Amino acid sequence: MRRLMLLRHAKSDWSEAGQADIDRVLSARGRSAAPRVGEYMAGQALVPDLALVSSAQRTRETWELVSGAYKEPPASTIEPRVYDASADKLLRVIRETQPDVHALLVVGHNPAMEELADSLVTMGDPVSRDAMDEKFPTAALAVIDFATDSWSDIAQGTGRLDRFVTPRSLRLE
């Protein structure tokens, strides 16, 4: 089995005029949401063997705050191809994952995260699927399982949505 976790970066700050998109930082709301998601992940034993993090500042900050919830931060690498990637390009990057990685986290951006999740999932919890289909907000986490031993076998329609979590849903628990 392979587990793919797709985490959209937390809410970013748009207040600095003229700032390059890749350099945008998290807003106060984003800095509050990311650790909550990290605490949830750590508490639910959602531990990636590897995190692929977009090179954008807001995704790096999101990962720093999420990974701080673990006793030992999981291995991570900054992956420039995640920034500004399409869903198809993200899938190609995921398929290159080494076989010793069983649980992969990708910290990235919409619309690619939402489009990729939607294209991969055909099974799973209907409530979570409905929530994910409605909106993939900032700091949302989709956990998708695949009945395969190889990342290269992952394809559209082969995933089962284990859960979909948003910062708002964590406040309601």
N, C-alpha and C positions, 0 to 999 in steps of 0.2 A: 504494500500500500504506500502511496505517496500522499502527503498533505501539503496543500498550497494555501497560504494565508495571504490575502490581499488587503493591505492597509493603506487607505488614502491618507495623505498628510493631514495634519490638524489645520484648523482655520488660520489663514495667513493675514498679514497686515498689508493693506493697500494704501496706507496714508502717505507714503513717501513718493511724491511725484517724480517721474523720470527714472525711477529705480528699475533696473533690469529685472525681468521676471524671475530669472534663476537666483537672484539675490534677495528676494522677498523673505522676510522673517515671519515667525508666528505672531499672531495677535495675542492679547491677554487671554481671550477665550480659548485659543489653541493651546497656549501654555498650561491652561487648566485641564483641558480635555485629554491631552496626550498621556499624562501620568495615570489618569483613571483607566484608560484603555490598557496601559501597561500593567496596572494592578490586576485588572480583570484577566488578562492573558496569563500572568504569572500564577494567579490564584486558581485558574482553570487548567494549569499545566499545559498551556499552549506555548511550548518552547520550540522555537525554530532551531534547526541545526545550522542554518545560515540565513542571514537577512541581506537581501539585495536592496540597497538604498539609492534612490535617485540622487544625482549630484546637486540638486537644488537645495538652497539653504533651508527652506521650510521642511523638506523631507528629512534632512540630516538632523535638524532640531527635534522633529517629531520622534525619530528613532532614538535620539539621546534620552528624551524624556520617557519613552516607552521602555527602553532597555534598562533604565534605572530601577525598575520595579523587580528585576530578577536578582537573585543572590549573586549569580555570576552572569554578566551580560553575554548573550549568545554571540557567536561569531558573526561578523558583518563585513560587507565590502561596499564601497561606493561604486555604483554601476551607472556610468554616464548614459548608457543606452536606455535606461528607464525614463530619464527626463525627456519629455516631448515625444514619447513613443506612442505608436498606435497600438491597438489591442493585438493585432497580428504580430507586430514587432516584439511586444512583451512576451507573447507566447513563444516566439523563436528563442528569446533569451532564456525563458524558463526551461525549454527543452534541452538547453545546453548544460543544465545543472548536473554536477557530478553524481555518480550513483551512490556514494556514501551519504548523501544528503537525503533524508527521508521526509523532513518537514522544512519547507522553504517559505520564508516571508518576503514579500515584495512590498516596499514602501514607495508609493508612487502617486500618480496624478489622474484626475479625471480629464477627459472622458474615457481614457484607456482602461482604467481600473474597472469602472462600471461595465463597459462594453465587453471586456474580457470575462468578467464574472458571469455576465448574462449569457455569453456564448458557451461557456464551459459547463454550466449547470443545467441539468434536465431532471435531476432527482433531488430529494431531500425534504427537510421540514417545510411544509407549505406556508406556514406563517412567516418563517424567515425568508422564503423565496418571494412572497408577496411584498414584504418590507424592502427587500433588496431591489425588486423590480420597480417599486415606487420611487425610491431615491437612494443614492449612494453618497451620503453627505461626508463632509470632512471628518476625519478621524474614525470613519466606519471601517469595520473589519469583517471580511468574508472568509470563512474557513471552509475549504473545499477538499473533499477526499476523492482519491482516484484508486480504483482497483487495478493497479499496475505496479510493476517493480522498476519501471524505467520512465524517467521524465520525458524521454523522446516519444513515448507512446501517448502522451496527453494530447487530446484533441477536443474540438468543439463537441459538446453534448455528452462527454464522458464523465463529468464530475457529479458528485453528490454534495449538496450544500449541508454541511454539518451545523453551521450557525451563522447568523449575521447580527453583528452588534454595532450599535451606534452610541455616542456619548449620551444622547438623550435616553436611550433604553437602559443604560447603566444607572442613570439617576432614578429611574423608576423601580429598580430592583430593591 
